Amino acid sequence: MNRGVSYAPTKLVRVNTPRLDAVLFDMDGTLIDSEPYWLDAEKELVESFGGEWSVEQGLALVGSGLWDSSRAIQSAGVDLELAEIIERLSTRVRERLAESIPWRPGALGVISQVLSAGIPTALVTMSFRKNALFIAERMSEELGTTAFRTVIAGDDVKEPKPNPEPYLMAAERLGVDIHHSVAFEDSVFGAASALSAGAVTIGVPLHIEIPASYATVLWEGLEGRGLTDIHYEVEQARGLS
């Protein structure tokens, strides 16, 4: 069931909570506003080979696998092997993140509440492992505890988002039922991946819109949200209210 934008009450106190096996988080655009870093890196690389790269071209790739993104960049005139394009983009973005991590408002608070309740978490991103672990480690430092029990990165899967493989792999690694898990996503590709895997999918769009049919529900953001809201969305999605 897809319910559009949700305004669930954060102050509602619940005696009985619905089954929630795990909460799974995308990274770029969901937990951190890093898409501008990627757009800049793509533009810099294409222009270094004499080509042109627009914001629209970059936004069209948001949430997709890096192999697919690199093919598009290669087609724009970058005379490098796909693996080298990925390495250059990832390194440039990681350099920017080392200078400043643009956490999305509310991201640390939501994860903190989930962890405090003892609910397993996973990071499910199409960034490659070096970048994913960098953010996972920085978030763990911010929270004072391990933020994610497992990390699924773009170089871990055969089929990238929007294929369900990344989320199915995360559930398998955690030993949980994906149908009793929640996923947070900011992109069309990511939301389609999570929803098709079977997770209750909460869309938190940032730079691009997510059609209502691609997510279980859409939130305007993470700020002011918490575990009570997540339980609420599970109840609504499963018809438990």
Secondary structure, DSSP 8 states (H G I E B T S, - for coil): ----B----TT---SS-----EEEE--BTTTB--HHHHHHHHHHHHHHTT----HHHHHTTTTS-HHHHHHHHHHTT--S-HHHHHHHHHHHHHHHHHH---B-TTHHHHHHHHHHTT--EEEE-SS-HHHHHHHHHHHHHHHTS---SEEE-GGG-SS-TTSSHHHHHHHHHHT--GGGEEEEESSHHHHHHHHHHT-EEEE--SSS---GGGSSEE-S-STT--HHHHHHHHHHHHT--
